[in-house]
Amino acid sequence: MANKKLTNRELEELYDSGEQRILQERSDFLLPQIIDFVDTKKWLNIRPEYQRRLVWDNVKKSRLIESLIMNVPVPPVFLYEEDLSRYEVMDGQQRLNSIVEFYSNRLKLSGLEEWDGLNGKTYADLPPRLQKGLDRRRISATVLMAESPLAKEKVRVLRRVVFERLNTGGQSLNAQELRNCLYAGGFNDLIVNLVKNRLFNELWDIPPYEDNVTGETISPELAANGLFKRMGDCEIVLRFFSFLENKFIKGSMRSILDKCMERNVDDWNDEKFEAYRHRFITRLELADQIFGRRAFEIVTKRKTSTPGVTKISDKHSPPLFDAVMVAVDRLYDFRTELVVNRKAIVKEFKLKIENDDVFYALIVGRANTAASVRERIDAVEQLFRSHI
């Protein structure tokens, strides 16, 4: 429909059908009501990883609470009614998380200047009058819903439009953050689970989750990591599952990744979760056994245009990850031979990267078209096969 030029009459019929229109309702909620809605799961997806990982620090959370105590207006949250009386939080997770943390006494106020006497206090530490005053404060919510009942796929399209245009946080969602919003469920949970694997963290120079996440508190080191904060680590894991079957490697890179999420969003169970988790971890371990901790790094010494000068480059490469991981998956039955011959494999790979311009361009320099992805994986598979 989007690519077809519609007549005025067809446009009017589309409008009258209500299929691509959104209804809005506005309500104000007392802060204790919000806590109740979260506890009873009427308001869903109140967690930092749901939308993005640009997590507020304690000072920013504290200033929100201070604003509420002072009765300073705060921006509304946006909800999507996905079922009767059950709402998905589409924008405002950080604000709602801060309120929940404070009321559950997990947030100690800090960094406040206007009401510096509040520093160090939790909700339980507030004087009774301030508690009662805070309990009377309200958060405005705009509730969005489809104007007419829609099939699942049309609901996803509508939610995608809303997510792409709700930028009240000041920064648009990138492609993986958007997938994380649109395709919540078992497969997305698997991806979020896998990026916490210590070996994966070490191979991609991500501060280990085990050492840097306590409850809902994320260390400054992990929060500042480039792959972590915009869910690049999740996209890397998704690439593995997206490229496992050649028949699905078609179209743009974004389309390939989106369609992998779509295929798995509904058809999911615990058995599939464990099978996919085991497949990813064992292939990751095999890649590490062959190449070591620099399995997905391109380390090259290449001549420059200046006589006698060689440029050394050292960088992590998602395309290299794709090729190695899918190739070892295809040859997993020969894992013993691959490990036994790992020195010869590493030596040949290094020589080809440094001296074979076609191979080098294929691995790191060529655009991420579907054809290039297939060719890249095939090339690494053939290199491995020559040592079996």
C-alpha positions in Angstrom: 0.0 0.0 0.0 2.8 2.4 0.9 4.4 2.2 -2.6 1.1 2.5 -4.5 -0.2 5.9 -5.6 -3.7 6.1 -4.2 -6.6 8.1 -5.6 -8.3 10.7 -3.4 -11.2 8.3 -2.9 -8.9 5.5 -1.9 -7.2 7.8 0.6 -10.5 8.7 2.1 -11.5 5.0 2.3 -8.2 4.3 4.1 -8.8 7.1 6.5 -12.4 6.0 7.2 -11.2 2.4 7.9 -9.2 3.7 10.8 -6.5 1.1 10.1 -3.6 3.5 10.2 -4.9 6.0 12.6 -4.1 6.2 16.3 -6.5 7.3 19.1 -5.1 9.2 22.0 -6.4 9.5 25.6 -4.8 11.6 28.3 -4.8 10.7 32.0 -3.1 11.8 35.2 -1.8 9.2 37.6 -0.8 9.6 41.3 2.7 8.3 42.0 1.4 5.4 44.2 -0.9 4.4 41.4 2.1 4.1 39.1 3.8 1.7 41.6 0.7 -0.4 41.7 0.4 -0.5 37.9 4.0 -1.7 37.6 3.7 -4.3 40.4 0.5 -5.7 38.9 2.0 -5.7 35.4 -0.7 -3.4 34.0 2.2 -1.2 32.8 4.7 -3.4 30.9 8.3 -3.1 30.0 9.5 -1.0 32.8 13.2 -1.9 32.5 16.2 -0.1 31.3 17.1 -2.6 28.5 13.6 -2.5 27.0 14.1 0.7 25.0 17.7 1.7 25.2 20.7 1.5 27.6 21.3 5.2 28.0 20.6 4.7 31.7 20.1 7.7 34.0 22.7 8.1 36.7 21.6 8.6 40.3 21.9 12.4 40.1 19.5 12.6 37.1 17.0 10.2 38.9 17.3 12.3 42.1 16.6 15.6 40.2 13.4 14.0 38.9 12.3 13.2 42.4 13.2 16.7 43.6 11.2 18.1 40.8 8.2 16.1 41.8 8.6 17.2 45.4 8.8 20.8 44.3 5.8 20.2 42.0 7.8 21.2 38.9 6.0 19.9 35.7 7.7 16.8 34.2 7.1 15.5 30.6 4.3 13.0 30.1 4.9 9.3 29.5 3.5 7.5 26.4 1.6 4.2 26.7 0.3 1.8 24.1 -2.8 -0.2 25.0 -1.8 -3.6 23.7 -4.6 -5.4 25.5 -7.6 -4.3 27.6 -6.2 -2.5 30.6 -2.6 -3.6 29.8 -0.3 -0.9 28.6 3.2 -1.0 27.0 5.4 1.9 28.1 6.7 3.3 24.8 8.4 6.4 26.2 9.2 7.4 29.7 10.9 4.2 31.1 13.7 6.2 32.8 11.3 8.4 34.6 9.1 5.6 35.7 12.1 3.4 36.7 13.3 6.3 38.9 10.0 6.6 40.7 9.8 2.9 41.2 13.3 2.8 42.6 12.7 5.7 45.0 9.4 4.3 46.3 11.1 0.8 46.8 13.9 2.5 48.8 16.6 1.4 46.2 17.4 5.0 45.3 19.3 7.3 47.7 19.0 10.9 46.5 22.3 12.6 45.6 23.7 15.6 43.9 20.7 17.9 44.7 21.4 21.6 45.1 17.9 23.2 45.5 16.9 20.8 48.3 20.3 19.6 49.3 18.9 18.4 52.7 17.3 15.5 50.7 20.7 14.1 49.7 21.2 10.6 51.1 17.5 10.0 51.7 15.3 7.2 50.4 11.5 7.4 50.3 11.3 5.8 53.8 13.7 8.5 55.1 11.4 11.4 54.1 9.5 13.3 56.8 5.8 12.1 56.8 4.6 15.4 55.4 7.0 15.2 52.4 5.9 11.6 51.8 2.2 12.6 51.8 3.0 15.5 49.5 4.9 13.3 47.1 2.0 10.7 47.1 -0.3 13.5 45.8 2.0 14.3 42.8 0.9 13.1 39.4 2.5 11.9 36.2 0.6 12.7 33.0 0.2 9.8 30.5 -0.8 9.8 26.9 -2.4 6.5 26.0 -2.2 5.5 22.3 -4.2 2.8 20.7 -5.2 1.6 17.2 -8.6 3.1 16.1 -9.7 -0.4 14.9 -8.8 -4.0 15.7 -5.7 -5.0 13.7 -3.8 -8.2 12.8 -0.5 -8.8 14.6 1.6 -7.7 11.6 -0.3 -4.4 11.2 0.0 -3.8 14.9 3.8 -4.1 14.6 3.9 -1.7 11.7 1.8 0.8 13.6 4.0 0.4 16.7 7.1 0.9 14.6 5.8 4.2 13.3 5.0 5.4 16.8 8.4 4.3 18.2 10.3 6.0 15.3 8.4 9.3 15.9 8.4 9.4 19.7 11.7 11.1 20.3 10.8 12.9 23.6 14.1 11.7 25.1 16.0 13.8 22.6 17.7 10.9 20.7 16.2 8.7 18.1 16.2 4.9 18.5 18.7 3.1 16.3 17.8 0.0 14.3 18.6 -2.5 17.1 17.0 -0.4 19.8 13.9 -0.3 17.6 14.0 -4.1 17.2 14.3 -4.5 20.9 11.1 -2.5 21.3 9.1 -4.1 18.5 9.9 -7.8 18.9 9.9 -8.2 22.7 9.6 -11.9 23.6 11.6 -15.1 24.0 14.0 -14.6 21.0 14.8 -11.1 22.0 15.3 -12.3 25.6 17.8 -14.9 24.3 19.8 -12.2 22.5 19.9 -10.1 25.7 20.9 -13.2 27.6 23.7 -14.1 25.2 25.5 -10.7 25.3 26.0 -11.3 29.0 28.3 -14.3 28.3 31.8 -13.6 29.7 33.6 -15.1 26.7 31.5 -12.9 24.3 32.4 -9.9 26.5 36.1 -10.7 26.4 36.2 -11.3 22.6 34.5 -7.9 22.0 36.3 -5.9 24.8 33.1 -5.3 26.7 33.4 -4.9 30.5 32.0 -8.2 31.7 28.3 -8.0 32.7 29.0 -10.3 35.6 31.3 -7.8 37.2 29.5 -4.6 36.1 25.8 -5.2 36.7 24.3 -5.5 40.2 20.6 -5.6 40.2 19.6 -2.7 38.0 22.8 -0.8 38.7 25.3 -0.6 35.8 28.9 0.4 36.3 30.1 3.6 34.6 32.6 1.5 32.6 29.9 -0.7 31.1 27.5 2.2 30.6 30.2 4.0 28.6 31.0 1.1 26.3 30.1 1.9 22.7 28.7 -1.5 21.9 26.7 -1.7 25.1 25.0 1.7 25.3 23.3 1.5 21.9 22.8 -2.3 21.9 25.5 -2.9 19.3 26.3 -6.1 21.2 22.8 -7.4 20.7 23.0 -6.7 17.0 26.2 -8.7 16.7 24.5 -11.7 18.3 21.5 -11.3 16.0 23.7 -11.3 12.9 24.8 -14.9 13.7 21.2 -16.2 13.7 20.3 -14.1 10.7 23.0 -15.6 8.5 22.7 -19.2 9.4 20.6 -20.1 6.4 21.5 -18.8 2.9 17.9 -18.6 1.8 17.3 -15.8 4.3 20.4 -13.7 3.2 18.6 -11.4 0.8 17.7 -7.8 0.7 19.3 -5.0 2.7 21.3 -5.7 5.9 18.5 -4.0 8.0 15.9 -6.1 6.3 17.8 -9.4 6.9 18.1 -8.6 10.6 14.5 -7.4 11.0 13.1 -10.5 9.3 15.1 -12.8 11.6 13.4 -11.1 14.5 10.0 -11.4 12.8 10.4 -15.1 12.1 11.1 -15.8 15.8 8.9 -13.4 17.6 5.9 -15.7 17.9 7.2 -19.2 17.3 9.2 -19.7 20.5 9.5 -22.0 23.5 12.0 -22.9 26.3 13.3 -25.8 24.3 14.1 -23.6 21.3 15.7 -21.0 23.7 18.1 -23.6 25.0 18.9 -25.1 21.6 19.7 -21.6 20.2 21.7 -20.6 23.3 23.8 -23.8 23.1 24.4 -23.4 19.4 25.7 -19.8 19.8 27.9 -20.5 22.8 29.5 -23.7 21.4 30.4 -21.9 18.1 31.7 -19.0 20.0 33.9 -21.3 22.1 35.2 -23.0 18.9 36.1 -19.7 17.3 38.0 -18.8 20.5 39.8 -22.2 20.5 41.0 -21.6 16.9 41.8 -17.9 17.0 42.1 -17.0 20.7 40.8 -13.8 22.2 41.5 -11.9 19.0 39.1 -14.1 17.0 37.1 -11.2 15.6 39.9 -8.6 15.3 41.6 -7.7 12.0 45.3 -7.2 12.8 47.2 -6.3 9.6 50.5 -4.9 8.4 49.8 -3.3 5.1 52.2 -1.2 2.9 51.2 2.5 2.5 51.9 4.9 -0.4 54.9 6.1 1.5 58.0 4.0 0.7 59.1 1.8 3.5 56.1 2.7 5.8 53.8 -0.1 6.9 50.5 0.6 8.6 49.4 -1.7 11.4 45.6 -1.8 12.0 43.8 -3.6 14.8 40.1 -3.4 15.1 37.0 -5.6 15.8 35.1 -6.5 12.7 31.4 -7.6 12.7 31.8 -8.9 9.1 34.7 -11.1 10.3 32.5 -12.3 13.2 29.8 -13.2 10.7 32.1 -15.2 8.5 34.0 -17.1 11.3 30.9 -17.9 13.3 28.8 -19.2 10.5 31.7 -21.0 8.9 32.4 -22.9 12.2 28.7 -23.6 12.5 28.7 -25.2 9.1 31.8 -27.3 10.0 31.0 -28.0 13.6 31.1 -31.8 13.0 34.8 -31.3 12.1 35.6 -29.3 15.3 38.3 -31.6 16.5 40.2 -31.3 13.2 39.8 -27.5 13.2 41.3 -27.2 16.7 44.1 -29.6 16.0 45.1 -27.6 12.8 44.4 -24.2 14.4 48.0 -22.9 14.0 47.9 -23.6 10.2 44.5 -22.0 9.9 45.6 -18.8 11.8 48.8 -18.6 9.8 47.0 -18.9 6.4 44.3 -16.4 7.5 46.9 -13.9 8.6 48.8 -14.2 5.3 45.7 -13.8 3.2 44.6 -10.7 5.2 48.0 -9.1 4.8 48.9 -10.1 1.2 45.6 -10.9 -0.7 43.9 -7.7 -1.5 40.8 -9.4 -2.8 40.4 -11.5 0.4 41.1 -8.5 2.6 38.5 -6.4 0.7 36.0 -9.2 1.0 36.4 -9.5 4.7 36.6 -5.8 5.8 36.3 -3.5 2.9 33.3 -4.5 0.9 29.8 -3.2 1.5 27.4 -5.3 3.6 25.2 -6.5 0.7 23.6 -9.8 0.8 25.9 -11.1 -1.9 29.0 -10.0 0.0 27.8 -11.6 3.2 27.3 -14.9 1.4 30.6 -14.7 -0.4 32.5 -13.7 2.7 31.1 -16.7 4.7 31.9 -19.1 1.8 35.5 -17.8 1.6 36.2 -18.4 5.2 34.5 -21.8 5.1 36.7 -22.9 2.2 39.8 -21.7 4.0 38.8 -23.9 7.0 37.9 -26.9 4.8 41.4 -26.8 3.3 42.7 -27.8 6.8 40.3 -30.6 7.5 
